[in-house]
Amino acid sequence: MALAGIRVIELAGLAPAPLCGMILADFGAKVVRIDRTGTATADVLGRGKRSVALNLKKPGGVEVLKQLCNQSDVLIEPFRRGVMEKLGLGPDDVLGQNPKLIYARLTGFGQSGLYSKNAGHDINYIAVSGLLSKFGRKGENPYAPLNVVADFAGGGVMCAMGIILALYERIRSGKGQVIDANMVEGAAYFSSWLWKSQQSGLWDRQRGENLLDTGAPFYETYKTSDGKYMAVGALEPKFYDQLIEGLGLDSTKLPSQMSQSDWPELKRIFTEAFAAKSQEQWTKIFDGADACVTPVLSFQEAFNHPHNQKKGSFITDEEGQISPRPAPLLSRTPAIISLKRDPEVGEHTQLVLTEYGFTKGQINKLQSDGVIECNGPKSHL
């Protein structure tokens, strides 16, 4: 696989850092997740990883982590500014021993600035990035589109990209570097098109009244007779014409597509039309047309949909859990997905430490001192 031979140390965290580590593992990196001793993991993105339970509040735990980093290519840490420095594990401490290490810092607000030491969640990060002001319908409060934009797109994916860029640069320089991957700037960067299109006329009205924010009747979701929904994205005239034809409407009796003052009336007409048939009926009508109309599918429906089934877009692990296949697809070195269950906390402590050169006596001493935990897999009945 593309990242075969790359060793990654991931300090356990919530959501963004686990996704970053899973992406690297999916494409071949050997990822070791460092879990806290005496805890159960909240990480549901542990695919392909191994777990070492380590107590970083003990000096011995800090030394163990340093030794692991000395023999690794990447460290992913998800803590607020200053936490790693207080532990004696800041960039100066760790890169001083391994100058080739890629030290990835994945945080909400970054390593500098007014909020750099503040707690936050996805909704706070997209609020500060400016993005949240764009999400929502006319006359309603801004709403957060789950925790996908900052946590995963601006955080986990952007951090993974930064790591791969740094690994590529290291081929030339032979040196590692520190990555400041923060979710405010990551989310903002992902929205660059929104920023750079502000003078285009696409966003000159209030939230919920523009072309792509549910203002336009031809870029909207509509409820069907069976309580399900269809998604419409018929922006271009040629697609819009097929939308009108599929709905069985007479275009000569309708306002112009781009007459914004008539959009509320067009939306009313489309709402009535979609409500007359079931989602299955509308899907059959539009599947053969270039109208940019598709059913809104649940997770299970997406898994079962013929398009996704034929492509193998989703995988099922040994415990029966469904998840998306890694993307993008590489022609020569595709991801080879682990279908094993996620690791338990400390399940691989002894194995990993042995691989990194610790002797049996050293491991036993660390365990008796409460620095590490060596746990076996639990029964999953």
C-alpha positions as CSV (number, residue, x, y, z in Angstrom):
1,M,0.0,0.0,0.0
2,A,1.0,3.6,-0.5
3,L,2.1,4.2,3.1
4,A,3.6,0.8,3.8
5,G,6.5,1.0,6.2
6,I,5.4,4.3,7.8
7,R,5.2,4.1,11.6
8,V,2.6,6.4,13.3
9,I,2.0,7.1,17.0
10,E,-1.5,8.5,17.6
11,L,-2.3,9.9,21.0
12,A,-5.9,8.9,21.7
13,G,-8.5,11.7,21.3
14,L,-12.0,12.3,20.0
15,A,-13.2,12.2,16.4
16,P,-10.6,14.3,14.3
17,A,-7.4,12.6,15.4
18,P,-8.8,9.1,15.2
19,L,-10.0,9.8,11.6
20,C,-6.6,11.0,10.7
21,G,-4.9,7.9,12.1
22,M,-7.5,5.6,10.4
23,I,-6.8,7.2,7.0
24,L,-3.1,6.6,7.4
25,A,-3.8,3.0,8.6
26,D,-6.2,2.3,5.7
27,F,-3.5,3.1,3.2
28,G,-0.8,1.0,4.8
29,A,0.8,2.8,7.8
30,K,1.4,1.0,11.0
31,V,-0.6,3.0,13.5
32,V,-0.2,2.6,17.3
33,R,-2.9,4.3,19.4
34,I,-1.6,5.4,22.8
35,D,-4.5,5.0,25.2
36,R,-4.7,6.2,28.8
37,T,-4.4,3.4,31.4
38,G,-7.5,2.6,33.4
39,T,-9.9,3.8,30.7
40,A,-12.1,2.4,28.0
41,T,-11.8,3.9,24.5
42,A,-14.4,6.1,23.0
43,D,-12.7,5.8,19.6
44,V,-14.9,4.1,17.0
45,L,-12.3,4.9,14.2
46,G,-9.7,2.3,15.4
47,R,-9.7,0.3,12.2
48,G,-6.3,-1.2,11.4
49,K,-4.7,0.2,14.6
50,R,-3.1,-1.3,17.6
51,S,-3.4,-0.1,21.2
52,V,-0.8,0.6,23.9
53,A,-2.1,1.6,27.3
54,L,0.4,4.2,28.7
55,N,0.2,6.5,31.8
56,L,1.8,9.8,30.7
57,K,1.4,11.3,34.1
58,K,4.3,9.1,35.3
59,P,7.8,10.0,34.2
60,G,8.3,6.4,33.0
61,G,5.3,6.8,30.7
62,V,6.8,9.9,29.1
63,E,10.1,8.1,28.5
64,V,8.3,5.2,26.9
65,L,6.5,7.5,24.5
66,K,9.8,9.2,23.7
67,Q,11.3,5.9,22.8
68,L,8.4,5.0,20.6
69,C,8.7,8.4,18.8
70,N,12.4,7.8,18.3
71,Q,11.6,4.9,16.1
72,S,8.5,6.3,14.4
73,D,7.8,8.6,11.4
74,V,4.8,10.5,12.7
75,L,3.3,11.6,16.0
76,I,-0.4,12.8,16.1
77,E,-1.4,14.7,19.2
78,P,-4.9,16.2,19.8
79,F,-4.4,18.3,22.9
80,R,-4.8,22.0,23.4
81,R,-1.8,24.3,23.3
82,G,0.7,23.7,26.1
83,V,-0.4,20.3,27.2
84,M,2.4,18.3,25.5
85,E,5.0,20.9,26.6
86,K,3.9,20.4,30.3
87,L,4.4,16.7,29.9
88,G,7.9,17.2,28.5
89,L,6.7,16.0,25.1
90,G,6.7,19.2,23.1
91,P,8.2,19.5,19.7
92,D,11.6,20.6,21.1
93,D,11.7,17.6,23.4
94,V,10.7,15.0,20.9
95,L,12.3,16.3,17.6
96,G,15.5,16.9,19.5
97,Q,15.8,13.1,19.8
98,N,14.3,12.3,16.4
99,P,14.8,15.2,13.9
100,K,13.0,13.2,11.1
101,L,9.7,12.9,13.0
102,I,6.6,14.5,11.6
103,Y,5.0,16.1,14.7
104,A,1.3,16.7,13.8
105,R,-0.7,18.9,16.2
106,L,-4.5,18.6,15.6
107,T,-6.5,21.1,17.6
108,G,-9.6,23.2,17.3
109,F,-8.2,26.8,17.5
110,G,-4.5,26.2,16.7
111,Q,-1.2,26.8,18.5
112,S,-1.6,30.6,18.6
113,G,-4.3,33.2,18.9
114,L,-6.9,34.4,21.4
115,Y,-8.7,31.1,21.6
116,S,-5.7,28.7,21.3
117,K,-6.1,27.4,24.9
118,N,-9.9,27.3,24.8
119,A,-12.1,24.2,24.6
120,G,-14.5,23.9,21.7
121,H,-16.4,21.6,19.4
122,D,-17.2,21.5,15.7
123,I,-20.0,24.1,16.0
124,N,-17.6,26.6,17.6
125,Y,-14.9,26.1,15.0
126,I,-17.1,26.6,12.0
127,A,-18.6,29.6,13.8
128,V,-15.2,31.3,14.2
129,S,-14.3,30.3,10.6
130,G,-17.3,32.2,9.2
131,L,-18.9,29.1,7.7
132,L,-21.7,28.7,10.2
133,S,-23.2,32.0,9.1
134,K,-23.9,30.5,5.7
135,F,-25.7,27.4,6.9
136,G,-29.5,27.6,7.5
137,R,-32.8,28.4,5.9
138,K,-34.4,31.8,5.4
139,G,-35.7,33.2,8.7
140,E,-34.1,30.5,10.8
141,N,-31.0,30.4,13.1
142,P,-27.8,29.2,11.5
143,Y,-27.5,25.4,12.0
144,A,-24.5,23.1,12.2
145,P,-24.5,20.3,9.6
146,L,-23.6,17.6,12.1
147,N,-19.9,17.6,13.1
148,V,-18.5,16.8,9.7
149,V,-17.1,20.1,8.4
150,A,-14.6,21.1,11.1
151,D,-13.9,17.8,13.0
152,F,-13.5,15.6,10.0
153,A,-13.0,17.7,6.8
154,G,-11.1,20.6,8.3
155,G,-9.5,18.5,11.0
156,G,-8.9,14.8,10.3
157,V,-8.6,15.0,6.6
158,M,-6.6,18.2,6.5
159,C,-4.2,16.8,9.1
160,A,-3.7,13.6,7.1
161,M,-2.9,15.7,4.0
162,G,-0.4,17.8,6.0
163,I,1.3,14.6,7.2
164,I,1.6,13.2,3.7
165,L,3.0,16.5,2.4
166,A,5.6,16.5,5.2
167,L,6.5,12.9,4.5
168,Y,7.0,13.7,0.9
169,E,9.2,16.8,1.7
170,R,11.3,14.7,4.1
171,I,12.4,12.6,1.1
172,R,14.3,15.7,-0.1
173,S,15.4,17.3,3.1
174,G,15.7,14.3,5.4
175,K,14.1,16.5,8.1
176,G,10.8,16.3,10.0
177,Q,8.6,19.3,10.9
178,V,5.7,20.4,13.1
179,I,2.2,20.6,11.6
180,D,-0.3,23.0,13.0
181,A,-3.6,21.5,11.8
182,N,-6.4,23.3,13.4
183,M,-10.1,23.0,12.6
184,V,-10.9,26.7,12.3
185,E,-8.4,27.3,9.5
186,G,-9.0,23.8,8.0
187,A,-12.7,24.4,7.7
188,A,-12.1,27.9,6.3
189,Y,-9.7,26.6,3.8
190,F,-12.1,23.9,2.6
191,S,-14.6,26.8,2.0
192,S,-12.2,28.8,-0.1
193,W,-14.6,28.7,-3.1
194,L,-17.3,30.4,-0.9
195,W,-14.8,33.1,0.1
196,K,-13.5,33.7,-3.4
197,S,-17.0,33.7,-5.1
198,Q,-18.5,36.4,-2.9
199,Q,-18.3,39.0,-5.7
200,S,-19.9,36.6,-8.2
201,G,-23.5,37.4,-7.2
202,L,-24.1,34.0,-5.8
203,W,-24.2,35.2,-2.2
204,D,-25.5,38.7,-2.4
205,R,-28.8,37.9,-0.6
206,Q,-29.6,36.9,3.0
207,R,-28.9,33.4,4.2
208,G,-31.4,30.9,2.7
209,E,-32.2,33.1,-0.3
210,N,-29.3,32.3,-2.6
211,L,-28.6,29.8,-5.3
212,L,-27.0,27.0,-3.2
213,D,-28.4,27.5,0.3
214,T,-32.0,26.3,-0.3
215,G,-33.0,29.7,-1.7
216,A,-33.4,28.3,-5.2
217,P,-36.3,25.9,-5.9
218,F,-34.1,23.8,-8.2
219,Y,-31.5,23.2,-5.4
220,E,-33.6,21.8,-2.6
221,T,-35.0,18.7,-1.0
222,Y,-38.7,17.8,-1.4
223,K,-40.9,15.4,0.6
224,T,-42.6,12.6,-1.3
225,S,-45.9,10.9,-0.7
226,D,-44.4,8.2,1.5
227,G,-42.7,10.6,3.8
228,K,-39.2,10.3,2.2
229,Y,-37.3,12.9,0.2
230,M,-35.7,13.7,-3.1
231,A,-32.7,15.9,-3.6
232,V,-32.8,18.3,-6.6
233,G,-29.7,20.0,-8.0
234,A,-30.8,21.1,-11.4
235,L,-28.7,24.2,-11.7
236,E,-27.9,24.3,-15.4
237,P,-30.7,25.0,-17.9
238,K,-30.4,21.6,-19.7
239,F,-30.8,19.8,-16.3
240,Y,-33.6,22.1,-15.3
241,D,-35.5,21.4,-18.5
242,Q,-35.4,17.7,-17.7
243,L,-36.5,18.3,-14.1
244,I,-39.6,20.1,-15.4
245,E,-40.3,17.4,-17.9
246,G,-39.9,14.7,-15.2
247,L,-42.3,16.5,-12.9
248,G,-44.8,16.6,-15.7
249,L,-45.0,20.4,-15.7
250,D,-45.5,22.8,-18.6
251,S,-42.5,25.1,-18.8
252,T,-44.5,27.7,-20.7
253,K,-46.8,28.2,-17.7
254,L,-43.9,28.6,-15.2
255,P,-41.8,31.6,-14.3
256,S,-38.3,31.9,-15.6
257,Q,-35.8,29.6,-13.8
258,M,-33.6,32.5,-12.7
259,S,-36.3,34.9,-11.7
260,Q,-35.5,35.1,-8.0
261,S,-38.7,37.0,-7.1
262,D,-40.6,33.9,-8.4
263,W,-38.6,31.3,-6.5
264,P,-41.1,31.0,-3.6
265,E,-43.9,30.3,-6.1
266,L,-41.8,27.8,-8.0
267,K,-40.9,26.1,-4.8
268,R,-44.6,25.8,-3.9
269,I,-45.3,24.2,-7.3
270,F,-42.4,21.7,-7.0
271,T,-43.4,20.9,-3.4
272,E,-47.0,19.9,-4.6
273,A,-45.6,18.0,-7.5
274,F,-43.2,15.8,-5.5
275,A,-45.8,15.2,-2.8
276,A,-47.9,13.4,-5.4
277,K,-45.7,10.3,-5.8
278,S,-43.5,8.1,-3.7
279,Q,-39.7,8.2,-3.6
280,E,-39.5,5.0,-5.5
281,Q,-41.8,6.3,-8.2
282,W,-39.7,9.5,-8.6
283,T,-36.5,7.5,-8.6
284,K,-37.7,5.4,-11.5
285,I,-38.7,8.6,-13.4
286,F,-35.4,10.4,-12.9
287,D,-32.9,7.5,-12.9
288,G,-32.7,7.6,-16.6
289,A,-32.7,11.4,-17.0
290,D,-29.9,14.0,-16.6
291,A,-32.0,16.1,-14.3
292,C,-29.7,15.9,-11.2
293,V,-32.5,14.4,-9.1
294,T,-31.7,11.6,-6.6
295,P,-33.3,9.9,-3.6
296,V,-32.2,11.0,-0.1
297,L,-31.0,7.7,1.3
298,S,-30.5,6.5,4.9
299,F,-27.3,4.8,5.7
300,Q,-28.8,1.4,5.3
301,E,-30.4,2.4,2.0
302,A,-27.1,3.8,0.8
303,F,-25.4,0.5,1.6
304,N,-28.1,-1.4,-0.4
305,H,-28.4,0.9,-3.3
306,P,-27.4,-0.7,-6.6
307,H,-24.9,2.0,-7.6
308,N,-23.0,1.6,-4.3
309,Q,-23.3,-2.2,-4.3
310,K,-21.8,-2.5,-7.8
311,K,-18.9,-0.3,-6.8
312,G,-18.4,-1.9,-3.4
313,S,-18.6,1.5,-1.8
314,F,-19.2,0.1,1.7
315,I,-17.6,-2.6,3.7
316,T,-18.8,-4.9,6.5
317,D,-16.3,-5.9,9.2
318,E,-16.2,-9.2,11.2
319,E,-18.7,-7.8,13.7
320,G,-21.2,-6.9,11.1
321,Q,-20.6,-3.1,11.2
322,I,-21.0,-1.2,8.0
323,S,-18.7,1.7,7.0
324,P,-17.5,3.4,3.9
325,R,-14.6,2.0,1.8
326,P,-11.4,4.1,2.0
327,A,-11.3,6.8,-0.7
328,P,-9.8,7.7,-3.1
329,L,-9.1,4.5,-5.0
330,L,-5.5,4.1,-6.1
331,S,-5.0,1.9,-9.2
332,R,-1.7,0.2,-8.3
333,T,-1.6,0.6,-4.5
334,P,-5.2,0.6,-3.2
335,A,-6.1,0.5,0.4
336,I,-6.3,-3.1,1.8
337,I,-9.0,-2.8,4.5
338,S,-8.7,-4.4,7.8
339,L,-12.0,-6.1,8.6
340,K,-11.0,-7.0,12.2
341,R,-12.7,-5.4,15.2
342,D,-11.2,-2.2,16.7
343,P,-8.6,-2.8,19.3
344,E,-9.3,-2.8,23.1
345,V,-7.3,-0.5,25.3
346,G,-3.9,-1.9,25.9
347,E,-4.5,-5.1,23.8
348,H,-1.2,-4.8,22.0
349,T,1.0,-3.1,24.7
350,Q,3.4,-6.1,25.1
351,L,3.6,-6.9,21.4
352,V,4.3,-3.3,20.3
353,L,6.8,-2.6,23.1
354,T,8.7,-5.8,22.1
355,E,8.7,-4.7,18.5
356,Y,10.2,-1.3,19.6
357,G,13.0,-3.0,21.4
358,F,11.8,-3.3,25.0
359,T,12.9,-6.4,26.8
360,K,10.5,-8.7,28.7
361,G,12.1,-7.6,32.0
362,Q,11.6,-3.9,31.1
363,I,7.9,-4.5,30.1
364,N,7.2,-6.4,33.4
365,K,8.8,-3.5,35.4
366,L,6.8,-0.9,33.6
367,Q,3.6,-2.9,34.2
368,S,4.3,-3.4,37.9
369,D,5.0,0.4,38.3
370,G,1.7,1.2,36.7
371,V,3.2,2.9,33.7
372,I,1.6,0.5,31.2
373,E,-1.3,-1.9,31.1
374,C,-1.3,-5.2,29.1
375,N,-4.9,-6.2,28.5
376,G,-6.3,-9.1,26.5
377,P,-9.2,-8.9,24.1
378,K,-12.6,-8.8,25.6
379,S,-15.4,-11.1,24.6
380,H,-17.8,-9.6,22.0
381,L,-20.9,-11.7,22.4
